[in-house]
Amino acid sequence: MVNDVEKRWSDPDTFRHAARYVVAVLVLTGLAMALVLLWASGRAACSDADSTLCDNPSRLVVGLVPGAVLLLGGLGAFVQTFRAWRQGRAWPIWQGAGWFLFMLMVAYLAIAGGAG
């Protein structure tokens, strides 16, 4: 078991793995956002409107789907945190990745909620 006071911050392999995970979640979020925007722009309800986000369903989906991807990515990072802690490996790196993804999720939802 790892002494919690010791906190192993310097583990290059774990850092690379966590960084790749965060980048993959961000790429998936970007793909989800592109697909949702493509869906919203092709809706019949928005065909004659000036904006892609012309009604409540399109605003809701564009706001929540990428936020949900970031939420699931953050939860996955926290699961990795727990697994690394149980195995006595460097867990603070994964915890930082989870909090970073949660921070991005909250910022995205705040911006998407205000864009109405």
N, C-alpha and C positions, 0 to 999 in steps of 0.2 A: 504494500500500500504506500502511496506517495504521501509525504508529510505536506499538509496544505500550506504551511508557512514557506516551504521550499519553492513552490510554483515554478515548474520547468518552462520558462519562457523561450528558451533557445533550443528549438528542435527543428532544423531546416526541412526535414522530410514531412513532418506534420504541418508545418507552415505552407509548404508547396501544395500539399493535398487539400488543405483548407482553402487556400487561395484559388485553386482550380475549381473547387466546389462552388465558391462564391461567384466566380466568373461564369460557370455553367448555369447557375440560378439566374444571374443577370441576363444571359443570352436567352434562356427560356422565357423570362419576363418580357424581353424585347419582342420575341416571336409571338407571345400571347397578345401583347399590345398591338402588334401589326395585324394579326388575324382578327382581333376584335374591331379594330378601326376599319379594316376591309369589310367586315360584316356590317358595321354600322353605316358605312357609306353606301352600301348596296341595298339597303332596305327600301322598300316601296314607300314607306311612310316619310322617308327623308329625301325622296327623289326631287322634289321641287323646292326644297329648303336650301338656304345659303350655307348652313352649317352641317357638318357630319353628325354632330350631337344635337339633333333637332327635337328629340322627345325624351321622356324619362327613361324608357327601357334602354335606349342606346347610351345615355349618360350613366345609368346604373351598371351596365355590363362593362363599359370602358373603364369605369372607376374600380369595379370590384375584381374582375378577372386577373389583371396583373398584380393587384394587391394580394389576392389569394395565392398566387404563385410565390410571391415574396414571403408570405406567411408560412407556407409549407416548406420553403427553403430554410427559413429561420428555425422552424421546428425540427427539421432534419439535422441542422447544425447542432441544436441542443441535444438531440438524441446521440449524435456522435460525441458530444461533450461528455455525456453520462457514460457511454461505452468506454471512452478513453480513460475516464476517471476510475471506472471499475477495473480496468486492466493495468492501472498504474502508469499510464503514459501521460504525455503533455496535453492536459485538457483545457488550460486557459486559452489556447490558440483557437480551439473550436468554439469556446464561449464567446470570444471576440467576434468570430465570424457570424454567430447567431445574432448577437446584439447589433452588428452592422446591418444585417439583412432586415431585422426588425425596425431599425431606425429608417432605412430606406422605405419600408412598407408604410410606416406612419407618415413620412414626408409625402410619399406618392398619394396616399389616401387623403391627406390634407389638401394637397393641390387639386386632386380630382374632385373633391367635395366642394371646393370653392369655385370651380370652373363651370358653374351652372348658370 
